[in-house]
Amino acid sequence: MRSLTHATGRRGRALGVTAGGALVASFALAATPAPAAVAADQPELESRSTEIISVDGLQFRDLDRSGDLTPYEDWRLTADERAADLVSRLDLEQRAGLLMHASLTGRGAYDRAAFDPLLQDGHISTYISRLSVGADVLADQHNQLQEAAEAEPFGIPLKISTDPRNGFSVTEGQTVSNADFTPFPDAIGMGAVGDPEATLEMGRIISDEYRAVGITEALSPQADLSTEPRWTRQNGTFGSVGETVKEQVRAYVEGLQGGTDGITDEGVATVVKHWVGYGAQVNGYDSHYYYGRYAAFPGGNFDEHVVPYEGAFDVDAAGIMPTYSILQDLDLGDGVIEQVGAGHNEFLLQDLLRGQYGFDGVITSDWGIANDCPQECLDNQPPASFVGPWGAGMPWGVEDLTLPERYASAINAGVDIIGGSDQPQYIVQAVEEGFLTEGRVVEAAQRVLEQKFELGLFEDPYVDPAAAAEIVGSDASRAVALADQARSLTLLSNDDAVLPLTPVEGESPTVYLYGVAADAAVAAGMTPVDTPEEADVAIVRLTDPRGGDDLTDLGFTGEEADFSALAAAHAAGAVTIAVPQLSRPLVLGNVVEQSDAVIGAYGVSDEALLDVVTGESAPEGRLPFELPSSMDEVAAQLPDVPNDTATPLFAYGFGLAYDETGTEPTPGPSPEPSPGPSTEPTPVPTEPGTTPTAGVTPIDDALLTDATRGPVTVPSSAQRSETITVDLGDAAAGSTFSVWLHSDPVALTTAEASTAGTIRVTVPADAALGAHRVVVQAADGSLYGWDDLRVVTAAAAASGDPLAYTGSETAWPIVGTGVLLLLLGTGLVLLRRRRAAGAGD
């Protein structure tokens, strides 16, 4: 039985116990020589119905009840050796069951009448849980299911997955109520924090909590980019710029999986989604619906949407989930790719994902990609749910195929496990009818089994409910999350420096609340009142208005109840603090007009919010996407290009500190995007927790020679408002440096280098296009080193050519009489594989 050691934040081992007459055996013996690929380091074993057998002085679970050691039971063998042995012993029906990812149903407890036939007759051993109950109850429920699985032939343990359940947003089919789980900001809020180390720690806490209750797979993170402002799933992303999101994805996957080299037996397998380009939805429509089935790339920016996945590949993410979307008329140099959803698209899964990027983990389809979508489903649009009497079906591009053909289409395209399906008979039928080879089924089933071995489930699938109650939502974890909630808050305006509130000693300010609990205000030293006319201060939370006929509008009409409360408070003369929930990049012009201060939130408790309002904590968030000034500008922007409205109300990366004041923005036509409302000097996005450079003057140009480059390295190119990493080398760790965009010159930050010897800075929104130098100075002002950076447009960045740029050069002489534009155009030539019955052999 797994018992997690919360004091260290990572898991420890505990001896099994006997409960309710079940046989529980645990051993911790000295290692003995083994002839296999893995050293004989006796793991903890636990069984409820199978025997523990002894071989060569070591103990093993006799899962097939043969009385001797079968290779797949031998934990000294590698995971792939064990998986190959086990899959060879299964028949087609059992293998087909491994390719299903079914749903656990029930309220308060799992519905065993629904589950048992899926396990016993369908041989299904991978399930998603959406049960929201106490941690100890959830752990016990999973133990019961694992005990049932152990009793089946071969004793294959369950892999239980979940959608995110540690955030604030709860959306059908996308997230789960956090219940006892530690509540962090939604992913977009961690993007606002902008600190991969914080995301790594969040991942570790989530991993510990999942494993404590028996969850071993996370259907997260979203590596999608927030490039289409109207799209409804941006709260699950880390932001809008590829390189910045890449670092967050890498940190999250490392935290969940327990290291940088794939799954560990103490970690949680991640399924990174949604490969690829889901954030570029046409008009922001949701591709759960037929009318929203297209993502488009008119800005030629597809490559940037791939970049965040590179962070997942860097740490060997266990799984990938393809998007529902059809990538409309996408041509990467070899003709338009097949116009089918990504889960059926051989180019995206075989050629690009497995071929170019070498991904060798499990590809799990999104839910329902092989199911039927009848006419009622095809006609369905929000606010109606995408789930109807027909169930949930998103077979975009393959609607005319039969069910066996659709299953074969997905698996031949590269999918290993069909999400949301409990119908393995269609796999069997596809093989029998020649649409799918059994060899491809064996390949997929072996991948699925291999991860269960890597997770340690074949040795001990059980957990300790009492330990789960202590670990999930512990005080220590909640303190970390509360700090992240406060850090994520983004101060957008602060007229006359009204924040933080500084009440007179001995007095309790009266406060009118909308969307904030009265007891939280009392705990923060305030006195709640019933009307804004009685109040010194009004704090009003605002939800996404979801306006317009298609519910994609981002602005407040003034008729919404929360906006009316805001306007009433402002008219009454109270100091009015607006707290819009930035699940999407809302249009906030009239909100700013009706407020004395505006704080952008991404999932925050009342406690953390009021800590920032009263100055107990400081807002550190920087906008992870720009906030547009009008819906007309939103309609004119390109869905695949980040932060490209003409005159944003608040620019990407904007965020005030309490020692800065804000004025109301006055958006209007201008040749360059506005960096957001501020007083002089313009706040430049910097590493969270740092301040702009002060008291250090730029280095003289004459000192910037090849001999003085030093250990500094930066990316070869970056876009305006993009956050980049300045690498100073390991020796710089813990020392303070000033960083300049020297050619303008603009002071970017003064900060302490991380333990890895890096500092994060953001390219100013108004930086001149062309060549620059990033210059680093030591604390005494001396030159530490420098490197070249070219500021480019989004289109130039998408071209893949680091030397491409638009605009004038700055501070560098032009060599000769012209400018040489080096076009690195080695177009990707990839052979299109035909989806045929022989695929996968």
Salt bridges, closest charged atoms under 4 A:
GLU46 OE2 - ARG48 NE 3.11
ASP56 OD2 - ARG76 NH1 3.59
ASP74 OD1 - ARG76 NE 2.89
ASP85 OD2 - ARG89 NE 2.94
ASP116 OD1 - ARG112 NE 2.95
GLU147 OE1 - ARG48 NH1 3.60
GLU150 OE1 - ARG61 NH2 3.11
ASP163 OD2 - ARG130 NH2 3.78
ASP163 OD1 - LYS273 NZ 3.62
ASP195 OD2 - ARG487 NH2 3.38
GLU201 OE1 - ARG204 NH1 3.97
ASP208 OD1 - ARG10 NH1 3.33
ASP208 OD1 - ARG11 NH1 3.56
GLU217 OE1 - HIS101 ND1 3.99
GLU217 OE2 - LYS159 NZ 3.12
ASP224 OD2 - HIS274 ND1 2.84
GLU228 OE2 - ARG230 NE 2.88
GLU247 OE2 - ARG760 NH1 3.15
ASP265 OD2 - ARG13 NH2 3.28
ASP286 OD1 - HIS288 ND1 2.87
GLU310 OE1 - LYS246 NZ 3.39
ASP314 OD2 - ARG250 NH2 2.75
GLU338 OE1 - ARG835 NH2 3.48
GLU346 OE2 - ARG833 NE 3.84
ASP351 OD1 - ARG833 NH1 3.27
ASP366 OD2 - HIS274 NE2 3.80
ASP372 OD1 - ARG406 NH1 2.88
ASP416 OD2 - ARG354 NH2 2.71
ASP416 OD1 - ARG440 NH2 3.20
ASP416 OD1 - ARG447 NH1 2.88
GLU438 OE2 - ARG95 NH1 2.79
GLU443 OE1 - ARG440 NH1 2.94
GLU443 OE2 - ARG447 NH2 3.65
GLU459 OE2 - ARG82 NH2 2.83
ASP544 OD2 - ARG584 NE 2.60
ASP606 OD1 - ARG541 NH2 2.84
GLU620 OE1 - ARG487 NE 3.01
GLU672 OE1 - ARG720 NH1 3.10
ASP701 OD1 - HIS742 ND1 3.45
ASP706 OD1 - ARG709 NE 3.36
ASP787 OD1 - ARG709 NH1 3.23
ASP788 OD2 - ARG709 NH2 2.92
GLU809 OE2 - ARG790 NH1 2.93
